[in-house]
Amino acid sequence: MRRSLFGVFAITFLLAAGTASAQQISVPPVRLWTTLQGDFGNPTDPLAFDSQAVGFQYLAGVFDVGFEMWLVNDQKYFPPQSQFMRGRWLDLRDGHIALRGETLSFEAGRITSEDEIDSPYSLFISSALPPLVTMDVRYDNGFFFYNTRWLELTRRSRLYSIDGSVDDEVGEDLEPLERGAIYKAWGVNVGRFSFGLQEATVYIGSTFYPEYFFSPIPVYFTQIVNSNTGNPWTQIANENSMEGLFAEYQSEGLRFFGQLFIDDLNEFGIEWLAIGDWNQPAKYAWSIGSEFDTGIGRFGVYHAGATKYTFGATYTSDTEFNEYPYSYTIYPVAEFDGREYGIQPILLQDTYVGYLFGENNAAFRVEYEPELAFASVASVLEYSISGSKAPTNPWHELDNHQNEGTEYLDEPQLEHKLRLSGTISRTFGPFDLSASLMMGAVWNELTLNEVPGEPLEDKIWKPTGPNRFLWSLSLTGTYNFSVWSERPALRHGSDD
């Protein structure tokens, strides 16, 4: 582990040494800000709550360091130090340190990740992914680009273990469940086009896997070599390999893209795509979209979907319903102990690492941003259809996929959700103000259900809930402090 990280630190040192200047230190503004937000609506419980934040960022040449922390009292999580927090839990939304050169960059900390494809329906990195402990190295010279990124999923868990039930508290006889993920993207820019490949791997037993992070060899092949018997040394390998590709076109006022995600390449992807075994379920996701300028503003049109079982774990045994918890999710379970709040569900958008709506879904979205001089305005119309979802319970109610082929939105009852939202924002000197309103409806809402006859298995999200009207209102105000705009280089003596 130490030797692995040494290479990263060496990269950052060379980057800084090669791009920083010792002659003059020009310091952009040190950013300090504080935010107050009020939320109202029925998607959450309680119907009204407030949040406060404080943030800091310092930029100097290639160096960037910053953080943002929020206090939220929406009762989503039980607050730490509850006697002092007055019902508020601490949300660490950013804490990063970075070195950014012209072609090479390094960033680490608690970071909000982004996909290579900038889309609300990105497939490998969710557009709603919460901040995770991350280490990212990226090279881009305008023609060739390569990105390798480590995501820490679960580390030193106090509640979940490999050898015991997920309901057992980890003790001396149980090994804490550690999980991590590696994301990679590489490709070329040719004129106005970009083409590339993407890869994601979830592994269990450790949070950081050095070779997967540093080596550009696809993990599918690395895993085969490292875990193959008949060698002097064989590693325990419990990985889920996911591959994909993308293409993008950009010009003045026009952009369109396509993205494909293939889950569990080593089994279901190859057998379905290459061998033609149509009894195997195709675990695929796709995303397409376009953005274009018109005389009345900018439009965006997007569509995405994923077949059933995509992003989920795949192995069961006689003793474990989830033998290898390598689903493409942050957490390996569907619920958590909320202490005084009781057992709480983990919302799907809070756990999916990939596509925010997950498996068994189709979604359609239209965005519009008019050109206005007095404010920034954005509106969104979105319609989504979802069937059952259970990324942490392989094959849902079944013990195997039963060789029934691909399943996709084939249940007699599905969730339908329609939402219309708008946001207006404006800056007044040091103040940034915004207001967002959403109205919509959901039919057969997804709710968490027990597997019949299997109370110890992870529950399944099924479209068995009520029909209801949805609405929310969010009011946000941020005050930006300016500490200084420019500072001369430090001197080593006096003019006196």
Residue pairs with C-beta under 8 A, 6 or more apart in sequence:
1 208
1 210
3 210
4 208
4 210
4 213
4 214
7 214
8 106
8 108
8 135
8 137
11 104
11 106
11 137
12 99
12 106
15 62
15 99
15 101
15 104
15 105
15 106
16 62
16 63
16 99
18 101
19 61
19 62
19 101
19 102
20 61
20 62
20 63
21 61
23 489
24 488
24 489
25 60
25 61
25 487
25 488
25 489
25 490
26 60
26 61
26 486
26 487
27 59
27 60
27 484
27 486
27 487
28 59
28 60
28 485
28 486
29 482
29 483
29 484
29 485
30 56
30 57
30 58
30 483
30 484
31 55
31 56
31 57
31 58
31 59
31 66
31 480
31 481
32 55
32 56
32 480
32 481
32 483
33 53
33 54
33 55
33 478
33 479
33 480
33 481
34 52
34 53
34 54
34 55
34 478
34 479
34 481
35 51
35 52
35 53
35 54
35 55
35 70
35 476
35 477
35 478
35 479
36 50
36 51
36 52
36 53
36 476
36 477
37 50
37 51
37 52
37 53
37 474
37 475
37 476
37 477
38 48
38 49
38 50
38 51
38 474
38 475
38 476
39 48
39 49
39 50
39 51
39 74
39 472
39 473
39 474
40 47
40 48
40 472
40 473
40 474
41 47
41 438
41 470
41 471
41 472
41 473
42 468
42 469
42 470
42 471
42 472
43 470
43 472
44 74
44 76
44 472
45 75
46 74
46 75
49 72
49 73
49 74
49 75
50 73
51 70
51 71
51 72
51 73
51 74
51 91
52 70
52 71
53 68
53 69
53 70
53 71
53 93
54 68
54 69
55 66
55 67
55 68
55 69
55 94
56 66
56 67
56 68
57 64
57 65
57 66
58 64
58 65
58 66
62 99
62 100
62 101
63 98
63 99
64 96
64 97
64 98
64 99
64 100
64 107
65 96
65 97
65 98
66 94
66 95
66 96
67 92
67 94
67 95
67 96
68 93
68 94
68 95
69 90
69 91
69 92
69 93
70 90
70 91
70 92
70 93
71 85
71 88
71 89
71 90
71 91
72 88
72 89
72 91
73 86
73 87
73 88
73 89
75 87
75 341
76 89
77 89
77 338
78 89
78 338
78 339
78 340
78 341
79 85
79 87
79 88
79 89
79 90
80 89
80 90
92 110
92 131
93 110
93 112
93 131
94 109
94 110
94 111
94 112
94 131
95 109
95 110
95 111
95 131
96 107
96 108
96 109
96 110
96 111
97 107
97 108
97 109
98 105
98 106
98 107
98 108
99 105
99 106
99 107
100 106
100 107
103 139
103 140
103 141
104 137
104 138
104 139
105 136
105 137
105 138
106 136
106 137
107 134
107 135
107 136
108 134
108 135
108 136
109 133
109 134
110 131
110 132
110 133
110 134
111 131
111 132
111 133
111 134
111 136
112 129
112 130
112 131
113 125
113 129
113 132
113 134
113 136
113 149
113 151
113 183
114 122
114 125
115 122
115 123
115 124
115 125
115 127
116 124
116 147
116 185
116 187
116 196
116 198
116 246
117 123
117 246
117 248
117 257
117 259
117 287
119 127
119 257
119 259
119 287
119 289
119 302
119 304
120 127
120 302
120 356
120 365
120 367
121 127
121 287
121 289
121 302
121 303
121 304
121 355
121 356
121 357
121 363
121 365
122 259
122 287
122 355
123 244
123 259
123 260
123 261
123 285
123 286
123 287
123 304
123 354
123 355
124 183
124 185
124 198
124 200
124 242
124 244
124 259
124 261
124 354
125 183
125 353
125 354
126 349
126 352
126 353
126 354
126 355
126 356
127 356
128 349
128 352
128 356
129 352
129 353
129 356
130 330
130 350
132 151
132 152
132 153
132 330
133 151
133 152
133 155
134 149
134 150
134 151
134 152
135 149
135 150
135 213
136 147
136 148
136 149
136 150
137 147
137 148
137 149
138 145
138 146
138 147
138 148
139 145
139 146
139 147
140 146
142 189
143 188
143 189
143 190
144 186
144 187
144 188
144 189
145 185
145 186
145 187
145 188
145 189
145 196
146 184
146 185
146 186
146 216
147 183
147 184
147 185
147 186
148 182
148 183
148 184
148 213
148 214
148 216
149 182
149 183
149 184
150 180
150 181
150 182
150 208
150 213
151 180
151 181
151 182
151 183
151 353
152 180
152 207
152 208
153 179
153 180
153 181
153 202
153 207
153 329
153 330
153 331
153 353
154 160
154 177
154 178
154 179
154 207
154 330
154 331
154 332
155 178
155 207
156 176
156 178
157 170
157 176
157 177
157 178
158 169
158 170
158 176
159 166
159 169
159 170
159 337
160 166
160 170
160 176
160 177
160 332
160 333
161 168
161 170
161 174
161 175
161 176
161 177
162 174
162 175
162 176
162 177
162 204
162 205
163 173
163 174
163 175
164 170
164 173
164 174
165 456
166 177
166 332
166 333
167 456
168 174
170 176
177 204
177 325
177 332
178 204
178 205
178 206
178 207
179 202
179 203
179 204
179 207
179 325
179 326
179 332
180 202
180 203
180 206
180 207
180 208
180 209
181 200
181 201
181 202
181 203
181 328
181 353
182 199
182 200
182 201
182 203
182 209
182 212
182 213
182 219
183 198
183 199
183 200
184 198
184 199
184 200
184 216
185 196
185 197
185 198
185 199
186 196
186 197
186 216
187 194
187 195
187 196
187 197
187 246
188 194
188 195
188 196
192 249
192 250
192 251
193 247
193 248
193 249
194 246
194 247
194 248
194 249
194 250
195 245
195 246
195 247
195 248
196 245
196 246
197 243
197 244
197 245
198 243
198 244
198 245
198 246
198 259
198 261
199 218
199 219
199 241
199 242
199 243
199 244
200 241
200 242
200 328
200 353
200 354
201 212
201 219
201 239
201 240
201 241
201 242
202 239
202 240
202 326
202 327
202 328
202 353
203 209
203 212
203 237
203 238
203 239
203 240
203 326
204 238
204 324
204 325
204 326
205 236
205 238
211 222
211 226
212 219
212 222
215 222
218 241
218 243
219 239
219 241
220 241
220 243
220 265
220 266
223 237
223 239
223 241
223 266
224 266
226 234
226 235
226 237
227 234
227 235
227 236
227 237
228 234
238 324
238 326
239 326
240 263
240 264
240 313
240 314
240 324
240 326
240 327
240 328
241 264
241 265
241 266
242 261
242 262
242 263
242 264
242 265
242 328
242 354
243 262
243 265
243 269
244 259
244 260
244 261
244 262
245 259
245 260
246 257
246 258
246 259
246 260
247 257
247 258
248 255
248 256
248 257
248 258
249 255
249 256
249 257
253 292
253 293
254 290
254 291
254 292
254 293
255 290
255 291
255 292
256 288
256 289
256 290
256 291
257 287
257 288
257 289
257 290
258 286
258 287
258 288
259 286
259 287
259 288
260 284
260 285
260 286
261 284
261 285
261 286
261 287
261 306
261 310
261 354
261 355
262 269
262 273
262 283
262 284
263 269
263 283
263 284
263 285
263 309
263 310
263 311
263 312
263 328
264 283
264 314
267 280
267 314
268 280
268 281
268 282
268 283
268 314
269 283
271 277
271 280
272 278
272 280
272 281
272 282
272 406
273 282
278 405
278 406
279 403
279 404
279 405
280 401
280 403
280 405
281 307
281 308
281 309
281 401
281 404
281 405
281 406
281 407
282 307
282 406
283 307
283 309
283 310
283 311
284 306
284 307
284 310
285 304
285 305
285 306
285 307
285 310
285 311
285 354
285 355
286 304
286 305
286 306
287 302
287 303
287 304
287 355
288 302
288 303
288 304
289 300
289 301
289 302
289 303
290 300
290 301
290 302
291 298
291 299
291 300
291 301
291 367
292 298
292 299
296 370
296 371
297 368
297 369
297 370
297 371
298 367
298 368
298 369
298 371
299 366
299 367
299 368
299 369
300 365
300 366
300 367
300 368
301 365
301 366
301 367
302 363
302 364
302 365
302 366
302 367
303 362
303 363
303 364
303 365
304 355
304 357
304 361
304 362
304 363
305 361
305 362
305 363
305 408
306 355
306 357
306 358
306 359
306 360
306 361
307 359
307 360
307 406
307 407
307 408
308 359
308 360
308 387
308 388
308 406
308 407
308 408
308 409
308 410
309 359
309 360
309 395
309 396
309 401
309 407
310 358
310 359
310 360
311 327
311 328
311 329
311 352
311 353
311 354
311 355
311 358
311 359
311 391
312 327
312 328
312 359
312 390
312 391
312 392
312 393
312 394
313 322
313 324
313 325
313 326
313 327
313 391
313 392
313 393
313 394
314 324
314 394
314 395
315 322
315 323
315 324
315 394
316 322
316 323
316 394
316 395
316 399
316 400
317 323
321 393
321 394
321 454
321 456
321 457
321 458
322 332
322 392
322 393
322 394
322 458
323 394
325 332
325 392
327 391
327 392
328 352
328 353
328 354
328 391
329 351
329 352
329 353
329 391
329 392
330 350
330 351
330 352
330 353
331 346
331 351
331 392
332 392
333 346
333 392
333 458
334 345
334 346
334 390
334 392
334 393
334 448
334 458
334 459
334 460
334 461
335 343
335 344
335 345
335 346
335 448
335 458
335 459
336 343
336 344
336 346
337 343
337 344
338 344
345 448
345 459
348 357
348 358
348 389
348 391
348 446
348 461
349 356
349 357
351 391
352 358
352 391
355 361
357 363
357 384
357 386
358 389
358 391
359 389
359 391
360 386
360 387
360 388
360 389
360 407
360 408
360 409
361 384
361 385
361 386
361 387
361 389
361 409
362 384
362 385
362 409
363 382
363 383
363 384
363 385
364 382
364 383
364 384
365 380
365 381
365 382
365 383
366 380
366 381
366 382
367 378
367 379
367 380
368 378
368 379
369 376
369 377
369 378
369 379
370 377
374 426
375 424
375 425
375 426
376 424
376 425
376 426
377 422
377 423
377 424
377 425
378 422
378 423
379 420
379 421
379 422
379 423
380 419
380 420
380 421
380 422
381 419
381 420
382 417
382 418
382 419
382 420
382 421
383 416
383 417
383 418
383 419
384 415
384 416
384 417
385 409
385 414
385 415
385 416
385 417
386 414
386 415
386 417
386 446
386 463
387 408
387 409
387 410
387 411
387 414
387 415
387 463
388 396
388 411
388 460
388 461
388 462
388 463
389 446
389 460
389 461
390 396
390 458
390 459
390 460
390 461
392 458
393 451
393 457
393 458
393 459
393 460
395 401
395 402
396 451
396 460
397 451
397 452
397 454
397 460
411 463
413 444
413 463
413 464
414 444
414 463
415 442
415 443
415 444
415 445
415 446
415 463
415 465
416 442
416 443
416 444
417 440
417 441
417 442
417 443
417 445
417 470
418 440
418 441
418 442
419 438
419 439
419 440
419 470
420 438
420 439
420 440
421 436
421 437
421 438
421 439
421 440
422 436
422 437
423 434
423 435
423 436
423 437
424 434
424 435
425 432
425 433
425 434
425 435
426 432
426 433
426 434
427 433
430 479
430 480
430 481
430 482
431 477
431 478
431 479
431 480
432 476
432 477
432 478
432 480
433 476
433 477
433 478
434 474
434 475
434 476
435 473
435 474
435 475
435 476
436 472
436 473
436 474
436 476
437 471
437 472
437 473
437 474
438 470
438 471
438 472
438 473
439 469
439 470
439 471
440 469
440 470
440 471
441 467
441 468
441 469
441 470
442 465
442 467
442 468
442 470
443 467
444 463
444 464
444 465
444 467
445 463
445 465
445 466
445 467
445 468
446 461
446 462
446 463
446 465
447 461
447 462
447 464
447 465
448 459
448 460
448 461
449 459
449 460
449 461
449 462
449 464
450 457
450 459
451 457
451 458
451 459
451 460
